[in-house]
Amino acid sequence: MLRIREATRTELGRWYSAMETDFDERELLPLSAVRRAVRRGDQEFLLFEEEESGLTVGYALVCTRNVYGYVLLKYFGILPWYREHGIGVQAMRLLNKRYADRQGILAELTVFGDSEDEAYLRKLKRFFQRFGYIEVSSGYRLGGADVNLYVKRCSGTPEITPVVRRIILDFYSRCLRPSQLEKLLAFTPDGNE
């Protein structure tokens, strides 16, 4: 069985390198921005541990504060040697339970590369759909890549398309400076208001 806990400041610094390995640098938030957001309570950096051994098997960075009551699962990763053993399923259940009192949980899926990345994206989509996440129109790009945005309804509505732009801007403006925000986030011309 797994348990979930908030990481310490020291652990956040150590686990950032895992995020650098698992995610494309074009979509990665700067460590300084993550530290600032975690310190202010705008984000939570969570670790998944095996209860028996205490070994850390994965992590998640979640943007927790916004005016709309949603959370954004920004990064979610399981260590390579624990993948394909049901650990991700257990970890996702813990995340969904942790934020069950929110309006909903958003998850961004992006692809920067080739057909192998597209196959991986299809696998990720199936994984999130398994837990009741549904795809909604995003109308924005991260680091130049289209975002496949998923939402899991908790107490709110999954139909957030009309306000996606405002929700996403709220999350990112809490942790990034205007110049960083402009570099990372771009709304498409038909993006929602």
Backbone as CSV, one residue per row, in Angstrom:
resi,resn,N_x,N_y,N_z,CA_x,CA_y,CA_z,C_x,C_y,C_z
1,MET,0.834,-1.191,0.000,0.000,0.000,0.000,0.879,1.255,0.000
2,LEU,0.296,2.306,-0.506,0.995,3.589,-0.563,0.405,4.571,0.422
3,ARG,1.213,5.531,0.783,0.735,6.692,1.525,1.240,7.926,0.785
4,ILE,0.624,9.043,1.072,0.990,10.296,0.418,1.333,11.306,1.501
5,ARG,2.358,12.108,1.235,2.719,13.153,2.197,3.354,14.331,1.463
6,GLU,3.311,15.491,2.114,3.957,16.669,1.549,5.465,16.572,1.746
7,ALA,6.197,16.953,0.725,7.661,16.910,0.773,8.200,18.079,1.576
8,THR,9.375,17.894,2.134,10.069,18.989,2.802,10.754,19.848,1.738
9,ARG,11.250,21.004,2.144,11.974,21.882,1.204,13.180,21.182,0.597
10,THR,13.900,20.451,1.422,15.080,19.731,0.951,14.686,18.667,-0.069
11,GLU,13.626,17.948,0.220,13.167,16.905,-0.704,12.721,17.501,-2.028
12,LEU,12.090,18.659,-1.986,11.659,19.320,-3.217,12.858,19.561,-4.123
13,GLY,13.940,20.060,-3.586,15.145,20.294,-4.379,15.698,19.017,-4.981
14,ARG,15.702,17.947,-4.203,16.211,16.665,-4.708,15.293,16.081,-5.774
15,TRP,14.001,16.179,-5.585,13.055,15.569,-6.527,12.855,16.388,-7.788
16,TYR,13.279,17.627,-7.787,13.171,18.444,-8.998,13.940,17.798,-10.143
17,SER,15.053,17.157,-9.846,15.835,16.491,-10.899,15.032,15.348,-11.533
18,ALA,14.174,14.692,-10.763,13.303,13.657,-11.340,12.318,14.291,-12.313
19,MET,11.802,15.466,-11.964,10.898,16.162,-12.880,11.630,16.562,-14.153
20,GLU,12.883,16.975,-14.026,13.668,17.344,-15.201,13.863,16.148,-16.128
21,THR,13.933,14.966,-15.570,14.078,13.748,-16.369,12.755,13.351,-17.016
22,ASP,11.661,13.483,-16.273,10.349,13.010,-16.735,9.617,13.980,-17.658
23,PHE,9.945,15.270,-17.592,9.192,16.267,-18.354,10.123,17.098,-19.224
24,ASP,9.612,17.530,-20.358,10.372,18.352,-21.289,10.679,19.702,-20.636
25,GLU,11.886,20.181,-20.836,12.290,21.450,-20.214,11.426,22.622,-20.648
26,ARG,10.793,22.506,-21.827,9.951,23.605,-22.318,8.669,23.763,-21.508
27,GLU,8.254,22.718,-20.784,7.038,22.825,-19.978,7.338,22.860,-18.481
28,LEU,8.596,22.799,-18.116,8.995,22.711,-16.716,9.005,24.082,-16.056
29,LEU,8.345,24.186,-14.922,8.389,25.415,-14.140,9.764,25.529,-13.494
30,PRO,10.323,26.732,-13.406,11.624,26.894,-12.751,11.548,26.477,-11.273
31,LEU,12.622,25.880,-10.786,12.661,25.438,-9.391,12.374,26.588,-8.434
32,SER,12.920,27.758,-8.710,12.694,28.910,-7.824,11.206,29.263,-7.758
33,ALA,10.508,29.156,-8.880,9.075,29.451,-8.903,8.295,28.399,-8.112
34,VAL,8.687,27.149,-8.242,8.009,26.070,-7.503,8.233,26.256,-6.005
35,ARG,9.471,26.526,-5.613,9.761,26.734,-4.182,8.927,27.876,-3.614
36,ARG,8.852,28.974,-4.354,8.086,30.136,-3.910,6.601,29.786,-3.775
37,ALA,6.072,29.084,-4.776,4.649,28.731,-4.763,4.323,27.746,-3.642
38,VAL,5.205,26.791,-3.400,4.990,25.834,-2.306,5.042,26.563,-0.963
39,ARG,6.003,27.443,-0.807,6.141,28.198,0.444,4.891,29.039,0.729
40,ARG,4.299,29.621,-0.324,3.103,30.465,-0.155,1.811,29.652,-0.075
41,GLY,1.879,28.360,-0.339,0.674,27.533,-0.288,-0.102,27.496,-1.593
42,ASP,0.478,28.006,-2.681,-0.177,27.966,-3.985,-0.021,26.600,-4.651
43,GLN,0.995,25.849,-4.236,1.244,24.514,-4.778,1.619,23.574,-3.639
44,GLU,1.407,22.277,-3.894,1.860,21.237,-2.977,2.758,20.288,-3.755
45,PHE,3.897,19.960,-3.162,4.761,18.943,-3.748,4.609,17.709,-2.875
46,LEU,4.064,16.656,-3.468,3.694,15.449,-2.733,4.583,14.281,-3.108
47,LEU,4.839,13.418,-2.129,5.598,12.200,-2.365,4.721,10.995,-2.053
48,PHE,4.872,9.952,-2.861,4.182,8.688,-2.635,5.197,7.708,-2.077
49,GLU,4.863,7.098,-0.946,5.778,6.172,-0.287,5.101,4.832,-0.052
50,GLU,5.897,3.772,-0.122,5.409,2.464,0.287,5.303,2.478,1.804
51,GLU,4.162,2.053,2.344,3.964,2.101,3.788,4.941,1.206,4.537
52,GLU,5.178,0.007,4.024,6.016,-0.955,4.744,7.483,-0.527,4.793
53,SER,8.022,-0.157,3.639,9.457,0.130,3.554,9.795,1.605,3.730
54,GLY,8.831,2.487,3.502,9.089,3.920,3.554,9.785,4.458,2.317
55,LEU,9.982,3.599,1.305,10.645,4.028,0.077,9.727,4.938,-0.737
56,THR,10.298,6.003,-1.257,9.545,6.910,-2.117,9.506,6.323,-3.516
57,VAL,8.304,6.237,-4.092,8.133,5.617,-5.403,7.645,6.599,-6.463
58,GLY,7.237,7.788,-6.055,6.747,8.757,-7.028,6.492,10.111,-6.396
59,TYR,6.028,11.040,-7.222,5.817,12.419,-6.779,4.689,13.058,-7.578
60,ALA,4.212,14.171,-7.070,3.230,14.987,-7.790,3.402,16.440,-7.361
61,LEU,3.304,17.336,-8.318,3.247,18.765,-8.029,1.845,19.218,-8.406
62,VAL,1.142,19.777,-7.441,-0.262,20.152,-7.640,-0.427,21.631,-7.327
63,CYS,-0.985,22.362,-8.281,-1.357,23.760,-8.049,-2.693,23.720,-7.310
64,THR,-2.703,24.228,-6.098,-3.866,24.022,-5.228,-4.732,25.253,-5.014
65,ARG,-4.206,26.416,-5.276,-4.967,27.615,-4.944,-5.381,28.356,-6.207
66,ASN,-6.673,28.591,-6.322,-7.208,29.484,-7.355,-8.595,29.921,-6.933
67,VAL,-9.130,30.911,-7.621,-10.429,31.456,-7.229,-11.597,30.594,-7.691
68,TYR,-11.341,29.554,-8.479,-12.419,28.746,-9.033,-12.643,27.429,-8.300
69,GLY,-11.768,27.074,-7.372,-11.962,25.865,-6.584,-11.433,24.580,-7.201
70,TYR,-10.697,24.678,-8.306,-10.100,23.506,-8.939,-8.645,23.364,-8.483
71,VAL,-8.083,22.201,-8.700,-6.641,22.004,-8.541,-6.106,21.541,-9.886
72,LEU,-4.816,21.800,-10.115,-4.166,21.402,-11.360,-3.040,20.440,-11.031
73,LEU,-3.175,19.211,-11.495,-2.109,18.222,-11.360,-1.075,18.565,-12.420
74,LYS,-0.067,19.304,-12.005,0.927,19.829,-12.948,1.921,18.752,-13.378
75,TYR,2.496,18.057,-12.410,3.432,16.974,-12.709,3.079,15.768,-11.855
76,PHE,3.159,14.610,-12.466,2.866,13.354,-11.779,3.829,12.326,-12.336
77,GLY,4.634,11.724,-11.465,5.614,10.765,-11.949,5.840,9.625,-10.969
78,ILE,6.031,8.462,-11.529,6.395,7.266,-10.776,7.808,6.894,-11.224
79,LEU,8.658,6.539,-10.272,10.028,6.171,-10.625,10.020,5.007,-11.616
80,PRO,10.935,5.028,-12.583,10.915,4.033,-13.672,10.844,2.582,-13.205
81,TRP,11.550,2.225,-12.155,11.587,0.821,-11.730,10.329,0.395,-10.992
82,TYR,9.397,1.340,-10.709,8.117,0.996,-10.084,6.957,1.045,-11.079
83,ARG,7.231,1.469,-12.309,6.170,1.569,-13.307,5.720,0.184,-13.747
84,GLU,4.500,0.129,-14.235,3.900,-1.125,-14.730,3.670,-2.149,-13.613
85,HIS,3.557,-1.673,-12.358,3.294,-2.565,-11.227,2.070,-2.115,-10.421
86,GLY,1.274,-1.233,-11.000,0.074,-0.758,-10.322,0.309,0.389,-9.348
87,ILE,1.538,0.870,-9.253,1.851,1.958,-8.323,1.163,3.253,-8.768
88,GLY,1.171,3.525,-10.076,0.521,4.730,-10.590,-0.967,4.737,-10.294
89,VAL,-1.591,3.587,-10.371,-3.026,3.469,-10.071,-3.272,3.805,-8.600
90,GLN,-2.462,3.243,-7.720,-2.616,3.539,-6.290,-2.384,5.024,-6.007
91,ALA,-1.351,5.586,-6.633,-1.027,6.990,-6.422,-2.159,7.893,-6.919
92,MET,-2.723,7.576,-8.068,-3.822,8.386,-8.598,-5.040,8.316,-7.687
93,ARG,-5.311,7.157,-7.136,-6.432,7.042,-6.185,-6.211,7.939,-4.972
94,LEU,-4.983,7.973,-4.476,-4.672,8.838,-3.335,-4.856,10.315,-3.690
95,LEU,-4.413,10.709,-4.881,-4.587,12.103,-5.322,-6.062,12.458,-5.447
96,ASN,-6.820,11.579,-6.080,-8.247,11.850,-6.257,-8.964,11.963,-4.912
97,LYS,-8.572,11.144,-3.968,-9.169,11.198,-2.632,-8.768,12.478,-1.906
98,ARG,-7.498,12.862,-2.032,-6.987,14.060,-1.352,-7.748,15.321,-1.779
99,TYR,-8.110,15.396,-3.053,-8.748,16.610,-3.572,-10.239,16.422,-3.884
100,ALA,-10.853,15.433,-3.296,-12.268,15.129,-3.568,-13.213,16.252,-3.149
101,ASP,-12.784,17.130,-2.264,-13.646,18.217,-1.815,-13.566,19.453,-2.717
102,ARG,-12.766,19.413,-3.756,-12.621,20.542,-4.677,-13.682,20.478,-5.773
103,GLN,-13.754,21.524,-6.568,-14.674,21.536,-7.706,-14.292,20.453,-8.709
104,GLY,-12.993,20.287,-8.903,-12.512,19.287,-9.839,-11.000,19.292,-9.876
105,ILE,-10.448,18.293,-10.553,-9.004,18.153,-10.703,-8.685,18.243,-12.192
106,LEU,-7.790,19.141,-12.549,-7.360,19.297,-13.929,-6.004,18.618,-14.113
107,ALA,-5.772,18.107,-15.304,-4.478,17.505,-15.645,-4.116,17.911,-17.064
108,GLU,-2.874,18.374,-17.244,-2.375,18.764,-18.559,-1.511,17.650,-19.125
109,LEU,-1.789,17.242,-20.350,-0.969,16.265,-21.052,-0.422,16.945,-22.299
110,THR,0.892,16.884,-22.489,1.528,17.532,-23.631,2.480,16.561,-24.325
111,VAL,2.722,16.823,-25.609,3.672,16.036,-26.396,4.545,17.005,-27.168
112,PHE,5.852,16.820,-27.098,6.792,17.694,-27.788,7.501,17.020,-28.951
113,GLY,7.383,15.690,-29.045,8.261,15.000,-29.969,7.605,14.208,-31.061
114,ASP,8.043,12.983,-31.175,7.773,12.120,-32.315,6.592,11.166,-32.075
115,SER,6.483,10.179,-32.960,5.382,9.228,-32.885,5.445,8.387,-31.609
116,GLU,6.643,8.159,-31.081,6.758,7.432,-29.816,6.088,8.227,-28.697
117,ASP,6.260,9.548,-28.727,5.598,10.401,-27.746,4.087,10.386,-27.938
118,GLU,3.640,10.324,-29.167,2.191,10.243,-29.437,1.599,8.962,-28.847
119,ALA,2.327,7.848,-28.981,1.867,6.575,-28.394,1.807,6.690,-26.877
120,TYR,2.794,7.355,-26.304,2.805,7.559,-24.859,1.628,8.437,-24.439
121,LEU,1.318,9.460,-25.232,0.183,10.329,-24.940,-1.118,9.524,-24.936
122,ARG,-1.289,8.640,-25.913,-2.499,7.802,-25.936,-2.601,6.951,-24.670
123,LYS,-1.479,6.427,-24.223,-1.453,5.626,-22.999,-1.849,6.481,-21.790
124,LEU,-1.312,7.706,-21.719,-1.662,8.611,-20.625,-3.142,8.971,-20.634
125,LYS,-3.672,9.214,-21.830,-5.093,9.546,-21.933,-5.953,8.408,-21.395
126,ARG,-5.616,7.181,-21.772,-6.380,6.028,-21.261,-6.273,5.930,-19.744
127,PHE,-5.079,6.200,-19.224,-4.869,6.150,-17.780,-5.792,7.140,-17.072
128,PHE,-5.816,8.377,-17.518,-6.650,9.388,-16.872,-8.137,9.096,-17.072
129,GLN,-8.511,8.638,-18.240,-9.910,8.295,-18.481,-10.382,7.192,-17.541
130,ARG,-9.489,6.296,-17.217,-9.814,5.204,-16.285,-10.314,5.735,-14.945
131,PHE,-9.847,6.918,-14.566,-10.224,7.507,-13.279,-11.318,8.562,-13.402
132,GLY,-11.981,8.599,-14.534,-13.098,9.514,-14.703,-12.740,10.893,-15.221
133,TYR,-11.528,11.078,-15.674,-11.137,12.354,-16.268,-11.667,12.392,-17.696
134,ILE,-12.171,13.555,-18.083,-12.650,13.716,-19.455,-11.893,14.885,-20.099
135,GLU,-11.670,14.769,-21.400,-10.945,15.816,-22.114,-11.875,16.985,-22.384
136,VAL,-11.329,18.186,-22.173,-12.063,19.417,-22.474,-11.200,20.268,-23.391
137,SER,-11.829,21.167,-24.101,-11.098,22.062,-24.992,-10.213,22.975,-24.150
138,SER,-8.919,23.015,-24.502,-8.004,23.814,-23.690,-7.747,25.186,-24.298
139,GLY,-7.453,25.243,-25.585,-7.192,26.525,-26.230,-5.893,27.177,-25.813
140,TYR,-4.920,26.395,-25.337,-3.636,26.985,-24.997,-2.503,25.991,-25.245
141,ARG,-1.295,26.566,-25.229,-0.072,25.783,-25.455,0.895,26.049,-24.306
142,LEU,1.688,25.036,-23.985,2.749,25.171,-22.978,4.083,24.930,-23.658
143,GLY,4.959,25.895,-23.588,6.280,25.734,-24.183,6.220,25.404,-25.661
144,GLY,5.154,25.802,-26.323,4.991,25.556,-27.755,4.205,24.303,-28.100
145,ALA,3.856,23.486,-27.128,3.110,22.247,-27.396,1.639,22.420,-27.035
146,ASP,0.772,21.850,-27.866,-0.658,21.861,-27.550,-0.908,21.106,-26.257
147,VAL,-1.850,21.605,-25.470,-2.207,20.968,-24.211,-3.474,20.156,-24.407
148,ASN,-3.419,18.908,-23.991,-4.608,18.066,-23.888,-5.033,18.193,-22.428
149,LEU,-6.117,18.907,-22.196,-6.553,19.202,-20.836,-7.656,18.237,-20.430
150,TYR,-7.477,17.656,-19.259,-8.459,16.715,-18.704,-8.977,17.257,-17.387
151,VAL,-10.240,16.969,-17.102,-10.843,17.393,-15.847,-11.601,16.219,-15.236
152,LYS,-11.444,16.094,-13.946,-12.222,15.124,-13.176,-13.161,15.929,-12.302
153,ARG,-14.417,15.679,-12.484,-15.425,16.371,-11.694,-15.409,15.825,-10.275
154,CYS,-15.386,16.725,-9.318,-15.532,16.326,-7.914,-16.880,16.855,-7.435
155,SER,-16.946,18.135,-7.085,-18.233,18.699,-6.695,-18.737,19.719,-7.714
156,GLY,-17.888,20.098,-8.660,-18.265,21.076,-9.676,-18.671,20.410,-10.973
157,THR,-18.640,21.173,-12.023,-18.996,20.674,-13.344,-17.743,20.390,-14.157
158,PRO,-17.786,19.346,-14.992,-16.632,19.116,-15.858,-16.606,20.074,-17.045
159,GLU,-17.688,20.806,-17.280,-17.756,21.718,-18.424,-17.150,23.068,-18.027
160,ILE,-15.840,23.144,-18.189,-15.124,24.366,-17.812,-14.634,25.133,-19.031
161,THR,-14.969,24.668,-20.225,-14.457,25.279,-21.448,-14.616,26.798,-21.470
162,PRO,-15.764,27.352,-21.082,-15.903,28.817,-21.145,-14.936,29.588,-20.236
163,VAL,-14.424,28.936,-19.197,-13.560,29.654,-18.256,-12.153,29.074,-18.150
164,VAL,-11.779,28.195,-19.075,-10.452,27.569,-19.022,-9.356,28.625,-18.981
165,ARG,-9.445,29.609,-19.828,-8.397,30.638,-19.890,-8.198,31.304,-18.533
166,ARG,-9.284,31.674,-17.888,-9.182,32.347,-16.586,-8.626,31.418,-15.509
167,ILE,-9.070,30.154,-15.506,-8.574,29.182,-14.518,-7.070,28.975,-14.687
168,ILE,-6.635,28.730,-15.920,-5.224,28.454,-16.184,-4.361,29.675,-15.886
169,LEU,-4.790,30.859,-16.305,-4.041,32.079,-15.987,-3.909,32.273,-14.482
170,ASP,-4.965,31.965,-13.742,-4.931,32.105,-12.298,-3.862,31.188,-11.694
171,PHE,-3.827,29.926,-12.127,-2.816,28.991,-11.618,-1.403,29.483,-11.905
172,TYR,-1.125,29.806,-13.161,0.238,30.141,-13.560,0.688,31.514,-13.076
173,SER,-0.226,32.471,-12.994,0.171,33.807,-12.540,0.521,33.817,-11.055
174,ARG,0.096,32.809,-10.318,0.444,32.712,-8.895,1.886,32.253,-8.679
175,CYS,2.494,31.627,-9.689,3.849,31.110,-9.470,4.898,31.691,-10.423
176,LEU,4.477,32.303,-11.513,5.433,32.805,-12.498,5.394,34.322,-12.596
177,ARG,6.548,34.886,-12.873,6.631,36.320,-13.160,6.045,36.547,-14.555
178,PRO,5.610,37.765,-14.869,5.007,38.025,-16.184,5.874,37.578,-17.365
179,SER,7.178,37.810,-17.303,8.049,37.404,-18.416,8.116,35.878,-18.534
180,GLN,8.131,35.163,-17.410,8.139,33.696,-17.427,6.809,33.174,-17.961
181,LEU,5.728,33.806,-17.539,4.391,33.407,-17.968,4.241,33.561,-19.480
182,GLU,4.727,34.661,-20.009,4.646,34.918,-21.441,5.452,33.901,-22.246
183,LYS,6.574,33.478,-21.703,7.427,32.502,-22.384,6.808,31.097,-22.374
184,LEU,6.141,30.725,-21.293,5.612,29.371,-21.130,4.229,29.179,-21.733
185,LEU,3.349,30.117,-21.525,1.924,29.935,-21.792,1.465,30.810,-22.952
186,ALA,0.787,30.199,-23.927,0.234,30.955,-25.050,-1.157,30.432,-25.361
187,PHE,-2.110,31.329,-25.409,-3.465,30.951,-25.768,-3.624,31.027,-27.278
188,THR,-4.301,30.061,-27.837,-4.526,30.041,-29.272,-5.553,31.116,-29.621
189,PRO,-5.563,31.565,-30.879,-6.509,32.626,-31.258,-7.952,32.296,-30.932
190,ASP,-8.304,31.008,-30.991,-9.673,30.629,-30.660,-9.811,30.212,-29.200
191,GLY,-8.773,30.566,-28.362,-8.800,30.228,-26.936,-10.027,30.843,-26.273
192,ASN,-10.455,30.240,-25.224,-11.677,30.644,-24.546,-11.462,31.862,-23.672
193,GLU,-12.487,32.604,-23.486,-12.464,33.744,-22.570,-13.216,33.345,-21.382
